Amino acid sequence: MPKISNKGHQMPESPIRKLVPYSEIAKKKGHKVYHLNIGQPDIKTPEVALNAVKNADIKILEYSHSAGFDSYRTKLAMSYQKIGLPINKEDIIITTGGSEALLFAMGSTMDAGDEIIIPEPFYANYNGFSTASGVKVVPVISTLDEGFALPPISEFEKLITSKTKAILICNPGNPTGYLYSESEIQQLAELVKKHDLFLIADEVYREFTYDGYKHYSIMNIPGIEENAIMIDSVSKRYSMCGARIGCIASKNKELMATAMKFAQARLSPPTFAQIASEAALDTPQNYFDEVITEYKERRDTLISELNKIEGVKVATPKGAFYCIAQLPVNDADDFAQWLLETYDFNGETVMVAPAAGFYSTPGVGKNEVRIAYVLKKEDLVKSVQILSEALKVYNAK
């Protein structure tokens, strides 16, 4: 039998999706499953985006330009400029989701065997993108006790070698919900400038900040124009995860010319999804105001309820719509599978994402889970109640 590649064997499973077969079994048993495992908002997609697709008068579904629609890039650049980001049309390539933008960024800046430093825990697919690109992730650990704040810059410097090509952050963070301060972003900027590295910032949750905190983009920092690469997406901003439209943006012309070759190799981003995404830029501000208010209330509800469970530790997120919770269990993977395979509370159970998959350091995060607060408040209360009762049963086994 022909052999599978080593790279294929090394590709990690998604901690978010690997338990799906067990959730399907639970549902076949007639159990209701509350999905706390995946960042799929239940917020309605803006009507203006959906209507643009419904009303599109297209006779031939053609390729678009490899960089994406000229009209979309122009309008997107204007939307960035309105919020103070100095990004022009030529600084943008539209991608098939933020995922492809990250692959373009890695492919354009790193060769096989090169290293990228990432504060962990981090979005699990960064492991997958790095493996697919032949790049080694070098983690610098942030901790729940510190609220997942940026580790000291000295910890980053210890890890920089001749193989180091970039630092990657997610801001606000998935899975932690941590929002980097202006001071922390400035420190990273000085570091990449000093060591001539790229600074890649995944900013797809930019709008989702709470308690008066403001998002600070790497694109706002003068002096690192050649170092800064921004990743963005419509998925969470407009509750359009299925559109699979994102972008890579940078002022570095050589970098963007290189990324363009990757874009040409995959031909073009999807046409209907670009139509929807371009129209979504006309979404009124009150849509975001209402969404952010709703997420803040959900966050407050979730954190309040989790803090009632003995043995659970959780940091309060400043952004995005996730948190990492430390549970009184030894193996969160086993607990998460047990919740779906064996347990129910009055015919209901919950699905969480074991957090070990959001780390690259072996053995770290084994007693943690990521929870996405993308459900309505009453469902979050019910979910945490189920979790609380489940922990009692599980730990009594």
Disulfide bonds with the S-S distance in Angstrom:
none
